[in-house]
Amino acid sequence: MLANGHRAPKDPKGPKAPKGPEVVRAATVAEAAAAAGVDFGQYVTAALNGDQITRDGQTPLAAGDTVFFLSADAGG
């Protein structure tokens, strides 16, 4: 969901295509993941504002926070 309340256009490359930045409204990391279409589970971690790494979906977000989701690669 964009900040203006409209949905972002669908990606013509399909649901598995890499996505660019999205603006979503979310109170927690898990809500942001869901809004961005990311399955925030055991193998995904989130970088919050570039300086905090979390796997806790209940981590609260504030207006202006940025969240980057990445694969939690086993073994390093």
mmCIF file of the N, C-alpha and C atoms, coordinates in Angstrom:
data_MODEL
# 
_entry.id   MODEL 
# 
loop_
_atom_site.group_PDB 
_atom_site.id 
_atom_site.type_symbol 
_atom_site.label_atom_id 
_atom_site.label_alt_id 
_atom_site.label_comp_id 
_atom_site.label_asym_id 
_atom_site.label_entity_id 
_atom_site.label_seq_id 
_atom_site.pdbx_PDB_ins_code 
_atom_site.Cartn_x 
_atom_site.Cartn_y 
_atom_site.Cartn_z 
_atom_site.occupancy 
_atom_site.B_iso_or_equiv 
_atom_site.pdbx_formal_charge 
_atom_site.auth_seq_id 
_atom_site.auth_comp_id 
_atom_site.auth_asym_id 
_atom_site.auth_atom_id 
_atom_site.pdbx_PDB_model_num 
ATOM 1   N N  . MET A 1 1  ? 0.854  -1.156  0.000   1.00 0.00 ? 1  MET A N  1 
ATOM 2   C CA . MET A 1 1  ? 0.000  0.000   0.000   1.00 0.00 ? 1  MET A CA 1 
ATOM 3   C C  . MET A 1 1  ? 0.906  1.226   0.000   1.00 0.00 ? 1  MET A C  1 
ATOM 4   N N  . LEU A 1 2  ? 0.626  2.142   -0.869  1.00 0.00 ? 2  LEU A N  1 
ATOM 5   C CA . LEU A 1 2  ? 1.400  3.365   -0.934  1.00 0.00 ? 2  LEU A CA 1 
ATOM 6   C C  . LEU A 1 2  ? 0.917  4.352   0.130   1.00 0.00 ? 2  LEU A C  1 
ATOM 7   N N  . ALA A 1 3  ? 1.738  5.341   0.435   1.00 0.00 ? 3  ALA A N  1 
ATOM 8   C CA . ALA A 1 3  ? 1.399  6.306   1.470   1.00 0.00 ? 3  ALA A CA 1 
ATOM 9   C C  . ALA A 1 3  ? 0.095  7.033   1.177   1.00 0.00 ? 3  ALA A C  1 
ATOM 10  N N  . ASN A 1 4  ? -0.266 7.160   -0.116  1.00 0.00 ? 4  ASN A N  1 
ATOM 11  C CA . ASN A 1 4  ? -1.494 7.867   -0.463  1.00 0.00 ? 4  ASN A CA 1 
ATOM 12  C C  . ASN A 1 4  ? -2.731 6.975   -0.395  1.00 0.00 ? 4  ASN A C  1 
ATOM 13  N N  . GLY A 1 5  ? -2.545 5.727   0.095   1.00 0.00 ? 5  GLY A N  1 
ATOM 14  C CA . GLY A 1 5  ? -3.679 4.821   0.261   1.00 0.00 ? 5  GLY A CA 1 
ATOM 15  C C  . GLY A 1 5  ? -3.963 3.942   -0.942  1.00 0.00 ? 5  GLY A C  1 
ATOM 16  N N  . HIS A 1 6  ? -3.274 4.141   -2.058  1.00 0.00 ? 6  HIS A N  1 
ATOM 17  C CA . HIS A 1 6  ? -3.473 3.314   -3.240  1.00 0.00 ? 6  HIS A CA 1 
ATOM 18  C C  . HIS A 1 6  ? -2.550 2.112   -3.205  1.00 0.00 ? 6  HIS A C  1 
ATOM 19  N N  . ARG A 1 7  ? -2.960 1.057   -3.878  1.00 0.00 ? 7  ARG A N  1 
ATOM 20  C CA . ARG A 1 7  ? -2.105 -0.131  -3.971  1.00 0.00 ? 7  ARG A CA 1 
ATOM 21  C C  . ARG A 1 7  ? -1.027 0.105   -5.027  1.00 0.00 ? 7  ARG A C  1 
ATOM 22  N N  . ALA A 1 8  ? 0.141  -0.444  -4.760  1.00 0.00 ? 8  ALA A N  1 
ATOM 23  C CA . ALA A 1 8  ? 1.230  -0.369  -5.736  1.00 0.00 ? 8  ALA A CA 1 
ATOM 24  C C  . ALA A 1 8  ? 0.854  -1.241  -6.930  1.00 0.00 ? 8  ALA A C  1 
ATOM 25  N N  . PRO A 1 9  ? 1.260  -0.855  -8.140  1.00 0.00 ? 9  PRO A N  1 
ATOM 26  C CA . PRO A 1 9  ? 0.943  -1.672  -9.310  1.00 0.00 ? 9  PRO A CA 1 
ATOM 27  C C  . PRO A 1 9  ? 1.598  -3.038  -9.216  1.00 0.00 ? 9  PRO A C  1 
ATOM 28  N N  . LYS A 1 10 ? 0.957  -4.046  -9.792  1.00 0.00 ? 10 LYS A N  1 
ATOM 29  C CA . LYS A 1 10 ? 1.496  -5.400  -9.805  1.00 0.00 ? 10 LYS A CA 1 
ATOM 30  C C  . LYS A 1 10 ? 2.758  -5.435  -10.658 1.00 0.00 ? 10 LYS A C  1 
ATOM 31  N N  . ASP A 1 11 ? 3.700  -6.266  -10.250 1.00 0.00 ? 11 ASP A N  1 
ATOM 32  C CA . ASP A 1 11 ? 4.940  -6.421  -10.990 1.00 0.00 ? 11 ASP A CA 1 
ATOM 33  C C  . ASP A 1 11 ? 4.673  -7.297  -12.211 1.00 0.00 ? 11 ASP A C  1 
ATOM 34  N N  . PRO A 1 12 ? 4.901  -6.786  -13.437 1.00 0.00 ? 12 PRO A N  1 
ATOM 35  C CA . PRO A 1 12 ? 4.608  -7.580  -14.631 1.00 0.00 ? 12 PRO A CA 1 
ATOM 36  C C  . PRO A 1 12 ? 5.517  -8.790  -14.783 1.00 0.00 ? 12 PRO A C  1 
ATOM 37  N N  . LYS A 1 13 ? 6.606  -8.856  -14.033 1.00 0.00 ? 13 LYS A N  1 
ATOM 38  C CA . LYS A 1 13 ? 7.529  -9.987  -14.139 1.00 0.00 ? 13 LYS A CA 1 
ATOM 39  C C  . LYS A 1 13 ? 7.089  -11.161 -13.279 1.00 0.00 ? 13 LYS A C  1 
ATOM 40  N N  . GLY A 1 14 ? 6.047  -10.997 -12.493 1.00 0.00 ? 14 GLY A N  1 
ATOM 41  C CA . GLY A 1 14 ? 5.539  -12.084 -11.675 1.00 0.00 ? 14 GLY A CA 1 
ATOM 42  C C  . GLY A 1 14 ? 5.838  -11.894 -10.206 1.00 0.00 ? 14 GLY A C  1 
ATOM 43  N N  . PRO A 1 15 ? 5.240  -12.737 -9.361  1.00 0.00 ? 15 PRO A N  1 
ATOM 44  C CA . PRO A 1 15 ? 5.368  -12.573 -7.919  1.00 0.00 ? 15 PRO A CA 1 
ATOM 45  C C  . PRO A 1 15 ? 6.761  -12.874 -7.372  1.00 0.00 ? 15 PRO A C  1 
ATOM 46  N N  . LYS A 1 16 ? 7.571  -13.644 -8.070  1.00 0.00 ? 16 LYS A N  1 
ATOM 47  C CA . LYS A 1 16 ? 8.900  -13.998 -7.572  1.00 0.00 ? 16 LYS A CA 1 
ATOM 48  C C  . LYS A 1 16 ? 9.982  -13.036 -8.060  1.00 0.00 ? 16 LYS A C  1 
ATOM 49  N N  . ALA A 1 17 ? 9.617  -12.077 -8.887  1.00 0.00 ? 17 ALA A N  1 
ATOM 50  C CA . ALA A 1 17 ? 10.599 -11.123 -9.406  1.00 0.00 ? 17 ALA A CA 1 
ATOM 51  C C  . ALA A 1 17 ? 11.093 -10.224 -8.278  1.00 0.00 ? 17 ALA A C  1 
ATOM 52  N N  . PRO A 1 18 ? 12.390 -9.871  -8.283  1.00 0.00 ? 18 PRO A N  1 
ATOM 53  C CA . PRO A 1 18 ? 12.891 -8.939  -7.266  1.00 0.00 ? 18 PRO A CA 1 
ATOM 54  C C  . PRO A 1 18 ? 12.130 -7.624  -7.324  1.00 0.00 ? 18 PRO A C  1 
ATOM 55  N N  . LYS A 1 19 ? 11.905 -7.061  -6.155  1.00 0.00 ? 19 LYS A N  1 
ATOM 56  C CA . LYS A 1 19 ? 11.149 -5.816  -6.076  1.00 0.00 ? 19 LYS A CA 1 
ATOM 57  C C  . LYS A 1 19 ? 12.054 -4.685  -5.629  1.00 0.00 ? 19 LYS A C  1 
ATOM 58  N N  . GLY A 1 20 ? 11.656 -3.495  -5.951  1.00 0.00 ? 20 GLY A N  1 
ATOM 59  C CA . GLY A 1 20 ? 12.357 -2.312  -5.474  1.00 0.00 ? 20 GLY A CA 1 
ATOM 60  C C  . GLY A 1 20 ? 11.703 -1.818  -4.200  1.00 0.00 ? 20 GLY A C  1 
ATOM 61  N N  . PRO A 1 21 ? 12.063 -0.643  -3.763  1.00 0.00 ? 21 PRO A N  1 
ATOM 62  C CA . PRO A 1 21 ? 11.480 -0.090  -2.531  1.00 0.00 ? 21 PRO A CA 1 
ATOM 63  C C  . PRO A 1 21 ? 9.970  0.093   -2.649  1.00 0.00 ? 21 PRO A C  1 
ATOM 64  N N  . GLU A 1 22 ? 9.292  -0.144  -1.552  1.00 0.00 ? 22 GLU A N  1 
ATOM 65  C CA . GLU A 1 22 ? 7.854  0.064   -1.459  1.00 0.00 ? 22 GLU A CA 1 
ATOM 66  C C  . GLU A 1 22 ? 7.561  0.868   -0.201  1.00 0.00 ? 22 GLU A C  1 
ATOM 67  N N  . VAL A 1 23 ? 6.559  1.707   -0.249  1.00 0.00 ? 23 VAL A N  1 
ATOM 68  C CA . VAL A 1 23 ? 6.101  2.422   0.934   1.00 0.00 ? 23 VAL A CA 1 
ATOM 69  C C  . VAL A 1 23 ? 4.853  1.700   1.427   1.00 0.00 ? 23 VAL A C  1 
ATOM 70  N N  . VAL A 1 24 ? 4.891  1.258   2.683   1.00 0.00 ? 24 VAL A N  1 
ATOM 71  C CA . VAL A 1 24 ? 3.746  0.564   3.274   1.00 0.00 ? 24 VAL A CA 1 
ATOM 72  C C  . VAL A 1 24 ? 3.458  1.159   4.644   1.00 0.00 ? 24 VAL A C  1 
ATOM 73  N N  . ARG A 1 25 ? 2.247  0.947   5.106   1.00 0.00 ? 25 ARG A N  1 
ATOM 74  C CA . ARG A 1 25 ? 1.875  1.341   6.479   1.00 0.00 ? 25 ARG A CA 1 
ATOM 75  C C  . ARG A 1 25 ? 1.878  0.073   7.314   1.00 0.00 ? 25 ARG A C  1 
ATOM 76  N N  . ALA A 1 26 ? 2.681  0.086   8.377   1.00 0.00 ? 26 ALA A N  1 
ATOM 77  C CA . ALA A 1 26 ? 2.780  -1.094  9.225   1.00 0.00 ? 26 ALA A CA 1 
ATOM 78  C C  . ALA A 1 26 ? 3.248  -0.682  10.618  1.00 0.00 ? 26 ALA A C  1 
ATOM 79  N N  . ALA A 1 27 ? 2.727  -1.369  11.631  1.00 0.00 ? 27 ALA A N  1 
ATOM 80  C CA . ALA A 1 27 ? 3.116  -1.090  13.006  1.00 0.00 ? 27 ALA A CA 1 
ATOM 81  C C  . ALA A 1 27 ? 4.273  -1.970  13.463  1.00 0.00 ? 27 ALA A C  1 
ATOM 82  N N  . THR A 1 28 ? 4.452  -3.119  12.785  1.00 0.00 ? 28 THR A N  1 
ATOM 83  C CA . THR A 1 28 ? 5.515  -4.048  13.163  1.00 0.00 ? 28 THR A CA 1 
ATOM 84  C C  . THR A 1 28 ? 6.259  -4.521  11.918  1.00 0.00 ? 28 THR A C  1 
ATOM 85  N N  . VAL A 1 29 ? 7.408  -5.140  12.153  1.00 0.00 ? 29 VAL A N  1 
ATOM 86  C CA . VAL A 1 29 ? 8.192  -5.699  11.051  1.00 0.00 ? 29 VAL A CA 1 
ATOM 87  C C  . VAL A 1 29 ? 7.378  -6.756  10.301  1.00 0.00 ? 29 VAL A C  1 
ATOM 88  N N  . ALA A 1 30 ? 6.666  -7.622  11.020  1.00 0.00 ? 30 ALA A N  1 
ATOM 89  C CA . ALA A 1 30 ? 5.855  -8.663  10.381  1.00 0.00 ? 30 ALA A CA 1 
ATOM 90  C C  . ALA A 1 30 ? 4.759  -8.060  9.506   1.00 0.00 ? 30 ALA A C  1 
ATOM 91  N N  . GLU A 1 31 ? 4.128  -6.978  9.956   1.00 0.00 ? 31 GLU A N  1 
ATOM 92  C CA . GLU A 1 31 ? 3.092  -6.317  9.156   1.00 0.00 ? 31 GLU A CA 1 
ATOM 93  C C  . GLU A 1 31 ? 3.705  -5.704  7.902   1.00 0.00 ? 31 GLU A C  1 
ATOM 94  N N  . ALA A 1 32 ? 4.909  -5.145  8.018   1.00 0.00 ? 32 ALA A N  1 
ATOM 95  C CA . ALA A 1 32 ? 5.579  -4.583  6.850   1.00 0.00 ? 32 ALA A CA 1 
ATOM 96  C C  . ALA A 1 32 ? 5.908  -5.683  5.850   1.00 0.00 ? 32 ALA A C  1 
ATOM 97  N N  . ALA A 1 33 ? 6.367  -6.819  6.344   1.00 0.00 ? 33 ALA A N  1 
ATOM 98  C CA . ALA A 1 33 ? 6.674  -7.951  5.465   1.00 0.00 ? 33 ALA A CA 1 
ATOM 99  C C  . ALA A 1 33 ? 5.427  -8.409  4.721   1.00 0.00 ? 33 ALA A C  1 
ATOM 100 N N  . ALA A 1 34 ? 4.338  -8.571  5.448   1.00 0.00 ? 34 ALA A N  1 
ATOM 101 C CA . ALA A 1 34 ? 3.081  -9.013  4.829   1.00 0.00 ? 34 ALA A CA 1 
ATOM 102 C C  . ALA A 1 34 ? 2.618  -8.011  3.779   1.00 0.00 ? 34 ALA A C  1 
ATOM 103 N N  . ALA A 1 35 ? 2.715  -6.728  4.090   1.00 0.00 ? 35 ALA A N  1 
ATOM 104 C CA . ALA A 1 35 ? 2.283  -5.691  3.149   1.00 0.00 ? 35 ALA A CA 1 
ATOM 105 C C  . ALA A 1 35 ? 3.146  -5.679  1.886   1.00 0.00 ? 35 ALA A C  1 
ATOM 106 N N  . ALA A 1 36 ? 4.410  -6.079  2.031   1.00 0.00 ? 36 ALA A N  1 
ATOM 107 C CA . ALA A 1 36 ? 5.327  -6.102  0.888   1.00 0.00 ? 36 ALA A CA 1 
ATOM 108 C C  . ALA A 1 36 ? 5.320  -7.454  0.179   1.00 0.00 ? 36 ALA A C  1 
ATOM 109 N N  . GLY A 1 37 ? 4.535  -8.406  0.683   1.00 0.00 ? 37 GLY A N  1 
ATOM 110 C CA . GLY A 1 37 ? 4.466  -9.724  0.054   1.00 0.00 ? 37 GLY A CA 1 
ATOM 111 C C  . GLY A 1 37 ? 5.645  -10.617 0.391   1.00 0.00 ? 37 GLY A C  1 
ATOM 112 N N  . VAL A 1 38 ? 6.275  -10.368 1.533   1.00 0.00 ? 38 VAL A N  1 
ATOM 113 C CA . VAL A 1 38 ? 7.427  -11.162 1.967   1.00 0.00 ? 38 VAL A CA 1 
ATOM 114 C C  . VAL A 1 38 ? 6.973  -12.147 3.035   1.00 0.00 ? 38 VAL A C  1 
ATOM 115 N N  . ASP A 1 39 ? 7.367  -13.416 2.889   1.00 0.00 ? 39 ASP A N  1 
ATOM 116 C CA . ASP A 1 39 ? 7.059  -14.437 3.889   1.00 0.00 ? 39 ASP A CA 1 
ATOM 117 C C  . ASP A 1 39 ? 8.105  -14.335 4.988   1.00 0.00 ? 39 ASP A C  1 
ATOM 118 N N  . PHE A 1 40 ? 7.803  -13.569 6.026   1.00 0.00 ? 40 PHE A N  1 
ATOM 119 C CA . PHE A 1 40 ? 8.755  -13.321 7.113   1.00 0.00 ? 40 PHE A CA 1 
ATOM 120 C C  . PHE A 1 40 ? 8.721  -14.500 8.060   1.00 0.00 ? 40 PHE A C  1 
ATOM 121 N N  . GLY A 1 41 ? 9.594  -15.463 7.812   1.00 0.00 ? 41 GLY A N  1 
ATOM 122 C CA . GLY A 1 41 ? 9.624  -16.676 8.619   1.00 0.00 ? 41 GLY A CA 1 
ATOM 123 C C  . GLY A 1 41 ? 11.027 -17.002 9.056   1.00 0.00 ? 41 GLY A C  1 
ATOM 124 N N  . GLN A 1 42 ? 11.270 -18.279 9.230   1.00 0.00 ? 42 GLN A N  1 
ATOM 125 C CA . GLN A 1 42 ? 12.538 -18.774 9.767   1.00 0.00 ? 42 GLN A CA 1 
ATOM 126 C C  . GLN A 1 42 ? 13.752 -18.360 8.934   1.00 0.00 ? 42 GLN A C  1 
ATOM 127 N N  . TYR A 1 43 ? 13.597 -18.228 7.631   1.00 0.00 ? 43 TYR A N  1 
ATOM 128 C CA . TYR A 1 43 ? 14.739 -17.982 6.759   1.00 0.00 ? 43 TYR A CA 1 
ATOM 129 C C  . TYR A 1 43 ? 14.841 -16.547 6.253   1.00 0.00 ? 43 TYR A C  1 
ATOM 130 N N  . VAL A 1 44 ? 14.109 -15.650 6.873   1.00 0.00 ? 44 VAL A N  1 
ATOM 131 C CA . VAL A 1 44 ? 14.149 -14.241 6.480   1.00 0.00 ? 44 VAL A CA 1 
ATOM 132 C C  . VAL A 1 44 ? 14.465 -13.408 7.710   1.00 0.00 ? 44 VAL A C  1 
ATOM 133 N N  . THR A 1 45 ? 15.306 -12.411 7.540   1.00 0.00 ? 45 THR A N  1 
ATOM 134 C CA . THR A 1 45 ? 15.628 -11.484 8.611   1.00 0.00 ? 45 THR A CA 1 
ATOM 135 C C  . THR A 1 45 ? 15.394 -10.073 8.101   1.00 0.00 ? 45 THR A C  1 
ATOM 136 N N  . ALA A 1 46 ? 15.345 -9.112  8.991   1.00 0.00 ? 46 ALA A N  1 
ATOM 137 C CA . ALA A 1 46 ? 15.060 -7.735  8.601   1.00 0.00 ? 46 ALA A CA 1 
ATOM 138 C C  . ALA A 1 46 ? 16.129 -6.802  9.143   1.00 0.00 ? 46 ALA A C  1 
ATOM 139 N N  . ALA A 1 47 ? 16.551 -5.873  8.314   1.00 0.00 ? 47 ALA A N  1 
ATOM 140 C CA . ALA A 1 47 ? 17.462 -4.805  8.741   1.00 0.00 ? 47 ALA A CA 1 
ATOM 141 C C  . ALA A 1 47 ? 16.615 -3.554  8.913   1.00 0.00 ? 47 ALA A C  1 
ATOM 142 N N  . LEU A 1 48 ? 16.595 -3.034  10.111  1.00 0.00 ? 48 LEU A N  1 
ATOM 143 C CA . LEU A 1 48 ? 15.771 -1.874  10.448  1.00 0.00 ? 48 LEU A CA 1 
ATOM 144 C C  . LEU A 1 48 ? 16.636 -0.616  10.481  1.00 0.00 ? 48 LEU A C  1 
ATOM 145 N N  . ASN A 1 49 ? 16.342 0.311   9.601   1.00 0.00 ? 49 ASN A N  1 
ATOM 146 C CA . ASN A 1 49 ? 17.061 1.585   9.496   1.00 0.00 ? 49 ASN A CA 1 
ATOM 147 C C  . ASN A 1 49 ? 18.564 1.421   9.264   1.00 0.00 ? 49 ASN A C  1 
ATOM 148 N N  . GLY A 1 50 ? 18.944 0.271   8.724   1.00 0.00 ? 50 GLY A N  1 
ATOM 149 C CA . GLY A 1 50 ? 20.338 0.043   8.367   1.00 0.00 ? 50 GLY A CA 1 
ATOM 150 C C  . GLY A 1 50 ? 21.264 -0.238  9.533   1.00 0.00 ? 50 GLY A C  1 
ATOM 151 N N  . ASP A 1 51 ? 20.746 -0.273  10.767  1.00 0.00 ? 51 ASP A N  1 
ATOM 152 C CA . ASP A 1 51 ? 21.656 -0.492  11.892  1.00 0.00 ? 51 ASP A CA 1 
ATOM 153 C C  . ASP A 1 51 ? 21.160 -1.495  12.935  1.00 0.00 ? 51 ASP A C  1 
ATOM 154 N N  . GLN A 1 52 ? 19.996 -2.081  12.726  1.00 0.00 ? 52 GLN A N  1 
ATOM 155 C CA . GLN A 1 52 ? 19.468 -3.080  13.655  1.00 0.00 ? 52 GLN A CA 1 
ATOM 156 C C  . GLN A 1 52 ? 18.976 -4.268  12.847  1.00 0.00 ? 52 GLN A C  1 
ATOM 157 N N  . ILE A 1 53 ? 19.478 -5.456  13.160  1.00 0.00 ? 53 ILE A N  1 
ATOM 158 C CA . ILE A 1 53 ? 19.039 -6.680  12.498  1.00 0.00 ? 53 ILE A CA 1 
ATOM 159 C C  . ILE A 1 53 ? 18.100 -7.409  13.452  1.00 0.00 ? 53 ILE A C  1 
ATOM 160 N N  . THR A 1 54 ? 16.962 -7.870  12.927  1.00 0.00 ? 54 THR A N  1 
ATOM 161 C CA . THR A 1 54 ? 16.008 -8.573  13.785  1.00 0.00 ? 54 THR A CA 1 
ATOM 162 C C  . THR A 1 54 ? 15.329 -9.703  13.026  1.00 0.00 ? 54 THR A C  1 
ATOM 163 N N  . ARG A 1 55 ? 14.960 -10.724 13.778  1.00 0.00 ? 55 ARG A N  1 
ATOM 164 C CA . ARG A 1 55 ? 14.110 -11.802 13.283  1.00 0.00 ? 55 ARG A CA 1 
ATOM 165 C C  . ARG A 1 55 ? 12.764 -11.772 14.012  1.00 0.00 ? 55 ARG A C  1 
ATOM 166 N N  . ASP A 1 56 ? 12.598 -10.802 14.900  1.00 0.00 ? 56 ASP A N  1 
ATOM 167 C CA . ASP A 1 56 ? 11.383 -10.668 15.695  1.00 0.00 ? 56 ASP A CA 1 
ATOM 168 C C  . ASP A 1 56 ? 10.351 -9.855  14.922  1.00 0.00 ? 56 ASP A C  1 
ATOM 169 N N  . GLY A 1 57 ? 9.321  -10.531 14.441  1.00 0.00 ? 57 GLY A N  1 
ATOM 170 C CA . GLY A 1 57 ? 8.279  -9.868  13.676  1.00 0.00 ? 57 GLY A CA 1 
ATOM 171 C C  . GLY A 1 57 ? 7.494  -8.847  14.468  1.00 0.00 ? 57 GLY A C  1 
ATOM 172 N N  . GLN A 1 58 ? 7.549  -8.930  15.795  1.00 0.00 ? 58 GLN A N  1 
ATOM 173 C CA . GLN A 1 58 ? 6.801  -7.993  16.633  1.00 0.00 ? 58 GLN A CA 1 
ATOM 174 C C  . GLN A 1 58 ? 7.592  -6.715  16.926  1.00 0.00 ? 58 GLN A C  1 
ATOM 175 N N  . THR A 1 59 ? 8.782  -6.576  16.335  1.00 0.00 ? 59 THR A N  1 
ATOM 176 C CA . THR A 1 59 ? 9.561  -5.350  16.509  1.00 0.00 ? 59 THR A CA 1 
ATOM 177 C C  . THR A 1 59 ? 8.728  -4.177  16.010  1.00 0.00 ? 59 THR A C  1 
ATOM 178 N N  . PRO A 1 60 ? 8.498  -3.167  16.855  1.00 0.00 ? 60 PRO A N  1 
ATOM 179 C CA . PRO A 1 60 ? 7.653  -2.047  16.434  1.00 0.00 ? 60 PRO A CA 1 
ATOM 180 C C  . PRO A 1 60 ? 8.361  -1.133  15.439  1.00 0.00 ? 60 PRO A C  1 
ATOM 181 N N  . LEU A 1 61 ? 7.566  -0.515  14.582  1.00 0.00 ? 61 LEU A N  1 
ATOM 182 C CA . LEU A 1 61 ? 8.066  0.449   13.611  1.00 0.00 ? 61 LEU A CA 1 
ATOM 183 C C  . LEU A 1 61 ? 7.491  1.826   13.921  1.00 0.00 ? 61 LEU A C  1 
ATOM 184 N N  . ALA A 1 62 ? 8.217  2.845   13.513  1.00 0.00 ? 62 ALA A N  1 
ATOM 185 C CA . ALA A 1 62 ? 7.757  4.229   13.654  1.00 0.00 ? 62 ALA A CA 1 
ATOM 186 C C  . ALA A 1 62 ? 7.720  4.859   12.268  1.00 0.00 ? 62 ALA A C  1 
ATOM 187 N N  . ALA A 1 63 ? 6.996  5.944   12.152  1.00 0.00 ? 63 ALA A N  1 
ATOM 188 C CA . ALA A 1 63 ? 6.921  6.657   10.874  1.00 0.00 ? 63 ALA A CA 1 
ATOM 189 C C  . ALA A 1 63 ? 8.328  6.984   10.390  1.00 0.00 ? 63 ALA A C  1 
ATOM 190 N N  . GLY A 1 64 ? 8.586  6.680   9.129   1.00 0.00 ? 64 GLY A N  1 
ATOM 191 C CA . GLY A 1 64 ? 9.878  6.983   8.532   1.00 0.00 ? 64 GLY A CA 1 
ATOM 192 C C  . GLY A 1 64 ? 10.899 5.866   8.623   1.00 0.00 ? 64 GLY A C  1 
ATOM 193 N N  . ASP A 1 65 ? 10.606 4.800   9.370   1.00 0.00 ? 65 ASP A N  1 
ATOM 194 C CA . ASP A 1 65 ? 11.532 3.675   9.445   1.00 0.00 ? 65 ASP A CA 1 
ATOM 195 C C  . ASP A 1 65 ? 11.690 3.024   8.074   1.00 0.00 ? 65 ASP A C  1 
ATOM 196 N N  . THR A 1 66 ? 12.875 2.475   7.831   1.00 0.00 ? 66 THR A N  1 
ATOM 197 C CA . THR A 1 66 ? 13.102 1.672   6.631   1.00 0.00 ? 66 THR A CA 1 
ATOM 198 C C  . THR A 1 66 ? 13.418 0.251   7.062   1.00 0.00 ? 66 THR A C  1 
ATOM 199 N N  . VAL A 1 67 ? 12.885 -0.703  6.309   1.00 0.00 ? 67 VAL A N  1 
ATOM 200 C CA . VAL A 1 67 ? 13.105 -2.114  6.601   1.00 0.00 ? 67 VAL A CA 1 
ATOM 201 C C  . VAL A 1 67 ? 13.551 -2.788  5.314   1.00 0.00 ? 67 VAL A C  1 
ATOM 202 N N  . PHE A 1 68 ? 14.662 -3.512  5.410   1.00 0.00 ? 68 PHE A N  1 
ATOM 203 C CA . PHE A 1 68 ? 15.174 -4.277  4.274   1.00 0.00 ? 68 PHE A CA 1 
ATOM 204 C C  . PHE A 1 68 ? 15.112 -5.745  4.654   1.00 0.00 ? 68 PHE A C  1 
ATOM 205 N N  . PHE A 1 69 ? 14.403 -6.552  3.857   1.00 0.00 ? 69 PHE A N  1 
ATOM 206 C CA . PHE A 1 69 ? 14.270 -7.977  4.136   1.00 0.00 ? 69 PHE A CA 1 
ATOM 207 C C  . PHE A 1 69 ? 15.302 -8.745  3.338   1.00 0.00 ? 69 PHE A C  1 
ATOM 208 N N  . LEU A 1 70 ? 15.957 -9.697  4.015   1.00 0.00 ? 70 LEU A N  1 
ATOM 209 C CA . LEU A 1 70 ? 16.955 -10.490 3.328   1.00 0.00 ? 70 LEU A CA 1 
ATOM 210 C C  . LEU A 1 70 ? 16.907 -11.936 3.807   1.00 0.00 ? 70 LEU A C  1 
ATOM 211 N N  . SER A 1 71 ? 17.400 -12.804 2.942   1.00 0.00 ? 71 SER A N  1 
ATOM 212 C CA . SER A 1 71 ? 17.442 -14.221 3.251   1.00 0.00 ? 71 SER A CA 1 
ATOM 213 C C  . SER A 1 71 ? 18.477 -14.474 4.339   1.00 0.00 ? 71 SER A C  1 
ATOM 214 N N  . ALA A 1 72 ? 18.098 -15.250 5.342   1.00 0.00 ? 72 ALA A N  1 
ATOM 215 C CA . ALA A 1 72 ? 19.020 -15.632 6.409   1.00 0.00 ? 72 ALA A CA 1 
ATOM 216 C C  . ALA A 1 72 ? 19.717 -16.900 5.963   1.00 0.00 ? 72 ALA A C  1 
ATOM 217 N N  . ASP A 1 73 ? 20.867 -16.762 5.343   1.00 0.00 ? 73 ASP A N  1 
ATOM 218 C CA . ASP A 1 73 ? 21.619 -17.872 4.758   1.00 0.00 ? 73 ASP A CA 1 
ATOM 219 C C  . ASP A 1 73 ? 22.200 -18.753 5.841   1.00 0.00 ? 73 ASP A C  1 
ATOM 220 N N  . ALA A 1 74 ? 21.836 -20.032 5.806   1.00 0.00 ? 74 ALA A N  1 
ATOM 221 C CA . ALA A 1 74 ? 22.374 -20.972 6.781   1.00 0.00 ? 74 ALA A CA 1 
ATOM 222 C C  . ALA A 1 74 ? 23.886 -21.108 6.618   1.00 0.00 ? 74 ALA A C  1 
ATOM 223 N N  . GLY A 1 75 ? 24.565 -21.088 7.719   1.00 0.00 ? 75 GLY A N  1 
ATOM 224 C CA . GLY A 1 75 ? 26.012 -21.264 7.698   1.00 0.00 ? 75 GLY A CA 1 
ATOM 225 C C  . GLY A 1 75 ? 26.796 -20.013 7.413   1.00 0.00 ? 75 GLY A C  1 
ATOM 226 N N  . GLY A 1 76 ? 26.152 -18.865 7.389   1.00 0.00 ? 76 GLY A N  1 
ATOM 227 C CA . GLY A 1 76 ? 26.903 -17.644 7.242   1.00 0.00 ? 76 GLY A CA 1 
ATOM 228 C C  . GLY A 1 76 ? 26.447 -16.793 6.170   1.00 0.00 ? 76 GLY A C  1 
# 
